[in-house]
Amino acid sequence: MEALLILVIVAALLALGYAAFNFIGVKNLDEGTDRMKEIAAAIRVGANAFITYEYKIIAVVSLYQPDKLDKCINLMPGHLIFFHQPPTIDGTEPISQSQQQ
């Protein structure tokens, strides 16, 4: 188990290093002509407006309807068990480790 944890940590660090290497490489490239810079700026403004709107929607849903958000998450494949454990086959709630002791 410890070897697997170490492997996962090393893989994550390698992935972050590779991402940083690519980020630096792209940032060092020429931005292009003035027209290309103008288009990129317009795209950046639109993308920022879109993501700000999306964050507002997510905040409203998560603050005012957390029970419905939890049910939607549990419908996803894999059930994302860190949010909520899926029910057992017979429909009952699973017994946690603390309840078994």
N, CA, C and O atoms as a GROMACS GRO file, in nm:
protein
  404
    1MET      N    1   0.082  -0.119   0.000
    1MET     CA    2   0.000   0.000   0.000
    1MET      C    3   0.087   0.126   0.000
    1MET      O    4   0.057   0.223  -0.070
    2GLU      N    5   0.194   0.124   0.079
    2GLU     CA    6   0.281   0.240   0.084
    2GLU      C    7   0.353   0.261  -0.048
    2GLU      O    8   0.374   0.375  -0.090
    3ALA      N    9   0.389   0.152  -0.115
    3ALA     CA   10   0.456   0.164  -0.244
    3ALA      C   11   0.364   0.228  -0.348
    3ALA      O   12   0.407   0.308  -0.430
    4LEU      N   13   0.236   0.191  -0.342
    4LEU     CA   14   0.139   0.250  -0.434
    4LEU      C   15   0.122   0.399  -0.407
    4LEU      O   16   0.112   0.479  -0.500
    5LEU      N   17   0.117   0.436  -0.281
    5LEU     CA   18   0.105   0.578  -0.245
    5LEU      C   19   0.226   0.656  -0.294
    5LEU      O   20   0.211   0.766  -0.348
    6ILE      N   21   0.343   0.601  -0.276
    6ILE     CA   22   0.465   0.668  -0.324
    6ILE      C   23   0.462   0.680  -0.475
    6ILE      O   24   0.499   0.784  -0.530
    7LEU      N   25   0.419   0.574  -0.543
    7LEU     CA   26   0.409   0.578  -0.689
    7LEU      C   27   0.312   0.687  -0.736
    7LEU      O   28   0.341   0.759  -0.831
    8VAL      N   29   0.199   0.698  -0.669
    8VAL     CA   30   0.100   0.800  -0.705
    8VAL      C   31   0.156   0.940  -0.683
    8VAL      O   32   0.138   1.028  -0.766
    9ILE      N   33   0.224   0.960  -0.571
    9ILE     CA   34   0.282   1.092  -0.542
    9ILE      C   35   0.389   1.128  -0.645
    9ILE      O   36   0.394   1.241  -0.692
   10VAL      N   37   0.475   1.031  -0.678
   10VAL     CA   38   0.580   1.055  -0.778
   10VAL      C   39   0.518   1.087  -0.914
   10VAL      O   40   0.562   1.178  -0.983
   11ALA      N   41   0.414   1.010  -0.952
   11ALA     CA   42   0.347   1.035  -1.080
   11ALA      C   43   0.284   1.174  -1.083
   11ALA      O   44   0.291   1.243  -1.184
   12ALA      N   45   0.223   1.214  -0.972
   12ALA     CA   46   0.161   1.347  -0.965
   12ALA      C   47   0.266   1.457  -0.977
   12ALA      O   48   0.245   1.556  -1.046
   13LEU      N   49   0.379   1.439  -0.909
   13LEU     CA   50   0.486   1.539  -0.918
   13LEU      C   51   0.545   1.547  -1.058
   13LEU      O   52   0.575   1.655  -1.108
   14LEU      N   53   0.561   1.431  -1.122
   14LEU     CA   54   0.609   1.431  -1.261
   14LEU      C   55   0.511   1.502  -1.354
   14LEU      O   56   0.551   1.578  -1.442
   15ALA      N   57   0.381   1.477  -1.334
   15ALA     CA   58   0.279   1.542  -1.416
   15ALA      C   59   0.280   1.694  -1.396
   15ALA      O   60   0.269   1.770  -1.492
   16LEU      N   61   0.294   1.737  -1.270
   16LEU     CA   62   0.300   1.881  -1.243
   16LEU      C   63   0.426   1.943  -1.304
   16LEU      O   64   0.421   2.054  -1.356
   17GLY      N   65   0.538   1.872  -1.297
   17GLY     CA   66   0.661   1.921  -1.359
   17GLY      C   67   0.649   1.934  -1.509
   17GLY      O   68   0.694   2.032  -1.568
   18TYR      N   69   0.586   1.834  -1.572
   18TYR     CA   70   0.565   1.837  -1.716
   18TYR      C   71   0.472   1.953  -1.755
   18TYR      O   72   0.496   2.021  -1.855
   19ALA      N   73   0.367   1.975  -1.675
   19ALA     CA   74   0.275   2.086  -1.701
   19ALA      C   75   0.347   2.220  -1.688
   19ALA      O   76   0.327   2.310  -1.770
   20ALA      N   77   0.432   2.233  -1.586
   20ALA     CA   78   0.508   2.357  -1.568
   20ALA      C   79   0.604   2.380  -1.684
   20ALA      O   80   0.619   2.492  -1.732
   21PHE      N   81   0.670   2.273  -1.728
   21PHE     CA   82   0.763   2.281  -1.841
   21PHE      C   83   0.690   2.329  -1.967
   21PHE      O   84   0.739   2.417  -2.038
   22ASN      N   85   0.573   2.272  -1.995
   22ASN     CA   86   0.494   2.314  -2.112
   22ASN      C   87   0.443   2.456  -2.097
   22ASN      O   88   0.442   2.532  -2.194
   23PHE      N   89   0.401   2.495  -1.976
   23PHE     CA   90   0.351   2.630  -1.953
   23PHE      C   91   0.461   2.732  -1.982
   23PHE      O   92   0.436   2.832  -2.051
   24ILE      N   93   0.579   2.707  -1.932
   24ILE     CA   94   0.691   2.800  -1.954
   24ILE      C   95   0.725   2.807  -2.102
   24ILE      O   96   0.753   2.914  -2.155
   25GLY      N   97   0.723   2.691  -2.169
   25GLY     CA   98   0.752   2.689  -2.312
   25GLY      C   99   0.653   2.770  -2.394
   25GLY      O  100   0.692   2.842  -2.486
   26VAL      N  101   0.525   2.758  -2.360
   26VAL     CA  102   0.422   2.832  -2.434
   26VAL      C  103   0.430   2.981  -2.402
   26VAL      O  104   0.414   3.064  -2.491
   27LYS      N  105   0.455   3.015  -2.276
   27LYS     CA  106   0.464   3.157  -2.239
   27LYS      C  107   0.582   3.227  -2.306
   27LYS      O  108   0.578   3.348  -2.327
   28ASN      N  109   0.686   3.152  -2.340
   28ASN     CA  110   0.803   3.211  -2.405
   28ASN      C  111   0.786   3.228  -2.556
   28ASN      O  112   0.869   3.292  -2.620
   29LEU      N  113   0.679   3.173  -2.613
   29LEU     CA  114   0.656   3.188  -2.757
   29LEU      C  115   0.608   3.329  -2.790
   29LEU      O  116   0.554   3.399  -2.705
   30ASP      N  117   0.629   3.369  -2.915
   30ASP     CA  118   0.583   3.499  -2.963
   30ASP      C  119   0.430   3.501  -2.964
   30ASP      O  120   0.367   3.403  -3.004
   31GLU      N  121   0.371   3.612  -2.921
   31GLU     CA  122   0.225   3.623  -2.915
   31GLU      C  123   0.162   3.644  -3.052
   31GLU      O  124   0.040   3.629  -3.065
   32GLY      N  125   0.238   3.678  -3.151
   32GLY     CA  126   0.184   3.697  -3.284
   32GLY      C  127   0.172   3.843  -3.322
   32GLY      O  128   0.228   3.931  -3.257
   33THR      N  129   0.097   3.867  -3.429
   33THR     CA  130   0.078   4.003  -3.478
   33THR      C  131  -0.014   4.082  -3.386
   33THR      O  132  -0.075   4.026  -3.294
   34ASP      N  133  -0.025   4.211  -3.413
   34ASP     CA  134  -0.115   4.295  -3.332
   34ASP      C  135  -0.260   4.249  -3.345
   34ASP      O  136  -0.336   4.253  -3.248
   35ARG      N  137  -0.298   4.206  -3.464
   35ARG     CA  138  -0.435   4.158  -3.487
   35ARG      C  139  -0.461   4.031  -3.406
   35ARG      O  140  -0.569   4.014  -3.349
   36MET      N  141  -0.362   3.942  -3.400
   36MET     CA  142  -0.375   3.818  -3.323
   36MET      C  143  -0.387   3.850  -3.173
   36MET      O  144  -0.464   3.785  -3.102
   37LYS      N  145  -0.312   3.948  -3.126
   37LYS     CA  146  -0.320   3.989  -2.985
   37LYS      C  147  -0.457   4.047  -2.953
   37LYS      O  148  -0.512   4.023  -2.846
   38GLU      N  149  -0.512   4.124  -3.048
   38GLU     CA  150  -0.644   4.183  -3.030
   38GLU      C  151  -0.752   4.074  -3.021
   38GLU      O  152  -0.840   4.080  -2.935
   39ILE      N  153  -0.743   3.975  -3.109
   39ILE     CA  154  -0.840   3.864  -3.107
   39ILE      C  155  -0.826   3.785  -2.978
   39ILE      O  156  -0.927   3.748  -2.917
   40ALA      N  157  -0.703   3.759  -2.934
   40ALA     CA  158  -0.680   3.685  -2.810
   40ALA      C  159  -0.737   3.760  -2.690
   40ALA      O  160  -0.793   3.698  -2.600
   41ALA      N  161  -0.725   3.890  -2.689
   41ALA     CA  162  -0.779   3.970  -2.579
   41ALA      C  163  -0.932   3.962  -2.576
   41ALA      O  164  -0.991   3.952  -2.469
   42ALA      N  165  -0.995   3.964  -2.694
   42ALA     CA  166  -1.141   3.953  -2.700
   42ALA      C  167  -1.187   3.816  -2.652
   42ALA      O  168  -1.286   3.805  -2.580
   43ILE      N  169  -1.115   3.712  -2.690
   43ILE     CA  170  -1.148   3.577  -2.645
   43ILE      C  171  -1.132   3.567  -2.494
   43ILE      O  172  -1.216   3.506  -2.427
   44ARG      N  173  -1.028   3.626  -2.440
   44ARG     CA  174  -1.002   3.623  -2.295
   44ARG      C  175  -1.116   3.692  -2.219
   44ARG      O  176  -1.161   3.641  -2.116
   45VAL      N  177  -1.162   3.805  -2.269
   45VAL     CA  178  -1.272   3.876  -2.203
   45VAL      C  179  -1.398   3.790  -2.204
   45VAL      O  180  -1.466   3.780  -2.102
   46GLY      N  181  -1.428   3.730  -2.316
   46GLY     CA  182  -1.547   3.644  -2.326
   46GLY      C  183  -1.537   3.521  -2.237
   46GLY      O  184  -1.634   3.483  -2.172
   47ALA      N  185  -1.420   3.460  -2.232
   47ALA     CA  186  -1.401   3.342  -2.149
   47ALA      C  187  -1.414   3.377  -2.001
   47ALA      O  188  -1.474   3.302  -1.924
   48ASN      N  189  -1.359   3.490  -1.961
   48ASN     CA  190  -1.371   3.532  -1.821
   48ASN      C  191  -1.516   3.563  -1.784
   48ASN      O  192  -1.560   3.531  -1.673
   49ALA      N  193  -1.590   3.625  -1.875
   49ALA     CA  194  -1.731   3.653  -1.848
   49ALA      C  195  -1.810   3.523  -1.835
   49ALA      O  196  -1.895   3.511  -1.747
   50PHE      N  197  -1.782   3.428  -1.921
   50PHE     CA  198  -1.852   3.299  -1.916
   50PHE      C  199  -1.824   3.226  -1.785
   50PHE      O  200  -1.917   3.178  -1.721
   51ILE      N  201  -1.697   3.216  -1.745
   51ILE     CA  202  -1.664   3.141  -1.624
   51ILE      C  203  -1.716   3.210  -1.500
   51ILE      O  204  -1.753   3.144  -1.403
   52THR      N  205  -1.720   3.343  -1.499
   52THR     CA  206  -1.779   3.416  -1.386
   52THR      C  207  -1.927   3.384  -1.374
   52THR      O  208  -1.976   3.363  -1.263
   53TYR      N  209  -1.998   3.381  -1.485
   53TYR     CA  210  -2.140   3.347  -1.485
   53TYR      C  211  -2.160   3.204  -1.436
   53TYR      O  212  -2.250   3.178  -1.356
   54GLU      N  213  -2.078   3.111  -1.482
   54GLU     CA  214  -2.090   2.971  -1.441
   54GLU      C  215  -2.067   2.957  -1.290
   54GLU      O  216  -2.140   2.884  -1.224
   55TYR      N  217  -1.968   3.026  -1.236
   55TYR     CA  218  -1.943   3.020  -1.092
   55TYR      C  219  -2.061   3.074  -1.013
   55TYR      O  220  -2.093   3.021  -0.906
   56LYS      N  221  -2.126   3.177  -1.063
   56LYS     CA  222  -2.244   3.232  -0.994
   56LYS      C  223  -2.356   3.129  -0.992
   56LYS      O  224  -2.423   3.113  -0.889
   57ILE      N  225  -2.379   3.061  -1.102
   57ILE     CA  226  -2.484   2.959  -1.109
   57ILE      C  227  -2.453   2.845  -1.014
   57ILE      O  228  -2.542   2.799  -0.941
   58ILE      N  229  -2.328   2.798  -1.013
   58ILE     CA  230  -2.290   2.690  -0.923
   58ILE      C  231  -2.306   2.732  -0.776
   58ILE      O  232  -2.351   2.653  -0.694
   59ALA      N  233  -2.271   2.855  -0.744
   59ALA     CA  234  -2.286   2.904  -0.607
   59ALA      C  235  -2.432   2.907  -0.565
   59ALA      O  236  -2.465   2.866  -0.454
   60VAL      N  237  -2.520   2.955  -0.652
   60VAL     CA  238  -2.662   2.961  -0.619
   60VAL      C  239  -2.717   2.820  -0.598
   60VAL      O  240  -2.788   2.794  -0.501
   61VAL      N  241  -2.685   2.730  -0.688
   61VAL     CA  242  -2.736   2.593  -0.676
   61VAL      C  243  -2.683   2.526  -0.550
   61VAL      O  244  -2.759   2.461  -0.479
   62SER      N  245  -2.555   2.542  -0.522
   62SER     CA  246  -2.498   2.473  -0.406
   62SER      C  247  -2.542   2.535  -0.274
   62SER      O  248  -2.545   2.465  -0.173
   63LEU      N  249  -2.577   2.663  -0.272
   63LEU     CA  250  -2.622   2.726  -0.148
   63LEU      C  251  -2.770   2.703  -0.121
   63LEU      O  252  -2.809   2.681  -0.006
   64TYR      N  253  -2.853   2.707  -0.224
   64TYR     CA  254  -2.996   2.701  -0.204
   64TYR      C  255  -3.056   2.563  -0.222
   64TYR      O  256  -3.168   2.538  -0.177
   65GLN      N  257  -2.984   2.472  -0.288
   65GLN     CA  258  -3.039   2.340  -0.310
   65GLN      C  259  -2.933   2.231  -0.291
   65GLN      O  260  -2.911   2.152  -0.383
   66PRO      N  261  -2.867   2.226  -0.176
   66PRO     CA  262  -2.761   2.126  -0.158
   66PRO      C  263  -2.813   1.983  -0.160
   66PRO      O  264  -2.742   1.892  -0.204
   67ASP      N  265  -2.937   1.961  -0.113
   67ASP     CA  266  -2.991   1.826  -0.114
   67ASP      C  267  -3.014   1.776  -0.256
   67ASP      O  268  -2.989   1.659  -0.286
   68LYS      N  269  -3.059   1.863  -0.344
   68LYS     CA  270  -3.080   1.823  -0.484
   68LYS      C  271  -2.947   1.806  -0.556
   68LYS      O  272  -2.933   1.718  -0.641
   69LEU      N  273  -2.848   1.889  -0.522
   69LEU     CA  274  -2.716   1.876  -0.581
   69LEU      C  275  -2.655   1.742  -0.542
   69LEU      O  276  -2.592   1.676  -0.624
   70ASP      N  277  -2.672   1.702  -0.416
   70ASP     CA  278  -2.621   1.573  -0.368
   70ASP      C  279  -2.687   1.458  -0.445
   70ASP      O  280  -2.619   1.362  -0.482
   71LYS      N  281  -2.817   1.468  -0.469
   71LYS     CA  282  -2.886   1.362  -0.544
   71LYS      C  283  -2.836   1.356  -0.688
   71LYS      O  284  -2.822   1.247  -0.744
   72CYS      N  285  -2.810   1.470  -0.749
   72CYS     CA  286  -2.758   1.472  -0.886
   72CYS      C  287  -2.620   1.410  -0.893
   72CYS      O  288  -2.589   1.335  -0.985
   73ILE      N  289  -2.537   1.440  -0.795
   73ILE     CA  290  -2.402   1.384  -0.793
   73ILE      C  291  -2.408   1.234  -0.778
   73ILE      O  292  -2.328   1.163  -0.840
   74ASN      N  293  -2.500   1.183  -0.697
   74ASN     CA  294  -2.510   1.039  -0.676
   74ASN      C  295  -2.563   0.965  -0.797
   74ASN      O  296  -2.551   0.843  -0.803
   75LEU      N  297  -2.622   1.034  -0.893
   75LEU     CA  298  -2.668   0.970  -1.015
   75LEU      C  299  -2.556   0.947  -1.115
   75LEU      O  300  -2.572   0.873  -1.212
   76MET      N  301  -2.442   1.013  -1.091
   76MET     CA  302  -2.329   0.999  -1.183
   76MET      C  303  -2.268   0.860  -1.173
   76MET      O  304  -2.272   0.800  -1.066
   77PRO      N  305  -2.210   0.809  -1.282
   77PRO     CA  306  -2.142   0.679  -1.275
   77PRO      C  307  -2.028   0.684  -1.174
   77PRO      O  308  -1.955   0.783  -1.168
   78GLY      N  309  -2.014   0.580  -1.096
   78GLY     CA  310  -1.909   0.576  -0.996
   78GLY      C  311  -1.952   0.635  -0.864
   78GLY      O  312  -1.887   0.611  -0.763
   79HIS      N  313  -2.058   0.710  -0.863
   79HIS     CA  314  -2.120   0.768  -0.745
   79HIS      C  315  -2.032   0.862  -0.664
   79HIS      O  316  -2.078   0.913  -0.562
   80LEU      N  317  -1.910   0.888  -0.704
   80LEU     CA  318  -1.824   0.982  -0.632
   80LEU      C  319  -1.836   0.963  -0.481
   80LEU      O  320  -1.889   1.049  -0.412
   81ILE      N  321  -1.788   0.852  -0.432
   81ILE     CA  322  -1.815   0.811  -0.294
   81ILE      C  323  -1.763   0.908  -0.189
   81ILE      O  324  -1.802   0.898  -0.073
   82PHE      N  325  -1.675   1.002  -0.228
   82PHE     CA  326  -1.632   1.097  -0.128
   82PHE      C  327  -1.741   1.198  -0.094
   82PHE      O  328  -1.728   1.268   0.006
   83PHE      N  329  -1.846   1.208  -0.174
   83PHE     CA  330  -1.960   1.293  -0.139
   83PHE      C  331  -2.061   1.216  -0.056
   83PHE      O  332  -2.110   1.264   0.046
   84HIS      N  333  -2.091   1.096  -0.099
   84HIS     CA  334  -2.194   1.017  -0.035
   84HIS      C  335  -2.181   0.876  -0.085
   84HIS      O  336  -2.164   0.854  -0.205
   85GLN      N  337  -2.189   0.778   0.005
   85GLN     CA  338  -2.180   0.640  -0.040
   85GLN      C  339  -2.312   0.599  -0.104
   85GLN      O  340  -2.419   0.634  -0.053
   86PRO      N  341  -2.308   0.527  -0.215
   86PRO     CA  342  -2.432   0.483  -0.279
   86PRO      C  343  -2.500   0.376  -0.194
   86PRO      O  344  -2.432   0.306  -0.118
   87PRO      N  345  -2.630   0.361  -0.204
   87PRO     CA  346  -2.698   0.258  -0.126
   87PRO      C  347  -2.657   0.119  -0.172
   87PRO      O  348  -2.606   0.101  -0.284
   88THR      N  349  -2.678   0.022  -0.086
   88THR     CA  350  -2.646  -0.116  -0.122
   88THR      C  351  -2.751  -0.169  -0.218
   88THR      O  352  -2.846  -0.099  -0.253
   89ILE      N  353  -2.734  -0.293  -0.262
   89ILE     CA  354  -2.824  -0.352  -0.362
   89ILE      C  355  -2.967  -0.357  -0.310
   89ILE      O  356  -3.061  -0.336  -0.387
   90ASP      N  357  -2.985  -0.386  -0.181
   90ASP     CA  358  -3.121  -0.396  -0.128
   90ASP      C  359  -3.183  -0.260  -0.093
   90ASP      O  360  -3.294  -0.254  -0.042
   91GLY      N  361  -3.110  -0.150  -0.121
   91GLY     CA  362  -3.165  -0.017  -0.102
   91GLY      C  363  -3.137   0.045   0.032
   91GLY      O  364  -3.172   0.161   0.054
   92THR      N  365  -3.074  -0.029   0.123
   92THR     CA  366  -3.044   0.026   0.255
   92THR      C  367  -2.914   0.104   0.250
   92THR      O  368  -2.833   0.085   0.159
   93GLU      N  369  -2.893   0.189   0.347
   93GLU     CA  370  -2.769   0.266   0.355
   93GLU      C  371  -2.656   0.173   0.400
   93GLU      O  372  -2.678   0.087   0.486
   94PRO      N  373  -2.537   0.189   0.344
   94PRO     CA  374  -2.425   0.104   0.385
   94PRO      C  375  -2.382   0.136   0.529
   94PRO      O  376  -2.398   0.248   0.577
   95ILE      N  377  -2.328   0.036   0.595
   95ILE     CA  378  -2.278   0.054   0.731
   95ILE      C  379  -2.136   0.105   0.723
   95ILE      O  380  -2.052   0.046   0.655
   96SER      N  381  -2.108   0.216   0.793
   96SER     CA  382  -1.975   0.273   0.789
   96SER      C  383  -1.881   0.194   0.880
   96SER      O  384  -1.925   0.112   0.960
   97GLN      N  385  -1.751   0.219   0.866
   97GLN     CA  386  -1.652   0.151   0.947
   97GLN      C  387  -1.672   0.181   1.095
   97GLN      O  388  -1.654   0.093   1.179
   98SER      N  389  -1.711   0.305   1.130
   98SER     CA  390  -1.729   0.341   1.271
   98SER      C  391  -1.850   0.272   1.331
   98SER      O  392  -1.850   0.243   1.451
   99GLN      N  393  -1.953   0.244   1.252
   99GLN     CA  394  -2.072   0.177   1.303
   99GLN      C  395  -2.048   0.029   1.326
   99GLN      O  396  -2.116  -0.032   1.409
  100GLN      N  397  -1.953  -0.031   1.255
  100GLN     CA  398  -1.926  -0.173   1.268
  100GLN      C  399  -1.851  -0.203   1.397
  100GLN      O  400  -1.861  -0.315   1.448
  101GLN      N  401  -1.776  -0.108   1.451
  101GLN     CA  402  -1.694  -0.135   1.570
  101GLN      C  403  -1.770  -0.127   1.697
  101GLN      O  404  -1.712  -0.147   1.804
   0.00000   0.00000   0.00000
